Amino acid sequence: MFTAKNINKLQSFFKEKNQKIMIVPHVGPDGDAMGSALGFYHFLKILGHQPFILSPDEYPYYLDWMPEIEKVYIANQLDTNTLQKFFLGTQLIACLDFNAISRAEGISQQILESGIPILMIDHHETPEPFAEMIFHDNNASSTCEMVYRFIETFELLDFIDLDCAKCLYTGIVTDTGCFKYALSERVHEIAGKLLQKNIEPMKIHNLLFNNTSEERLRFLGHMLKDRLVVYKDLKFAYFKQTLSDEQKYQLKEGDSEGIVNYALSIRGIDLACYLTEKEDLTKFSFRSLGEVPAIYFAKHFGGGGHHNAAGAKTLNLSIDDAENQLVELVKNNQHLIHLT
Ligand SMILES: [Mn+2]
């Protein structure tokens, strides 16, 4: 999966000190994107380099406690001149938790045109070949697991400090739904190794999941009561979040995260979707149980992801049209949902 040539090249690269390394998570970064970016950042710092994180956009509120997250630069809040400076003198760009360059959104072109070597560390299906070094496994639970395995490949596990371990653990917890989808022995073993670095798992769980605001909880109540549509006979349920909801509840990045799972938790529902209305597009977030392919439905709308968790963003599609097309699509593909 990772060629000996790449290993040799990076080995000598890492041996030099003070390399300027840019780390980029995907747009709309989640726990795994920020966890892997910050985990890699702490590791590189301990190794004697000068890493920095450039995120395409803002990270969600529930991650604001992560070690040194305040040092993350937010690309869509910077002007072009300032952005250009980040690329000057950078010797490596590490793209974490995404494998389609469009997921770097506003800085995609700059990354491609910079001519700087790109390293991809990721676990999503079918990576695009934009990086010359690809460390990828779509059977991995998370990119945080991949970062751990990457560090292990170079026999540098001793350079994982407490902060790095906290970040990597965070991504494993969030991407596996608190270990529900942690299906391999390996990921549990890695979580155990991170515990040996003295992280406090319960504290991290509390920071992630018992740290919400009253407003966010009231918003959840509104979505459950007024915005949930259930098609029992289709084994399908979805939420529809409108621009007026966004304004009324003053929604911030991450406020709607995970709500889709409530639809999936209904008995007899095997496919769920969360529709979000934006100014000029509609976002789809799909979740499914077992063999039901959430990814099939995301791909129909031009997106991608994993078998059971996938998403899409469709430009110039109104939320009402998106809703109609979605229900039609599910009706026409009942063979993918009624599997037994
Ligand atoms: Mn991930």
Residues whose N, C-alpha, C, O or C-beta is under 5 A from the ligand:
A	BS01	MN	D32 D97 S142 T143 D175
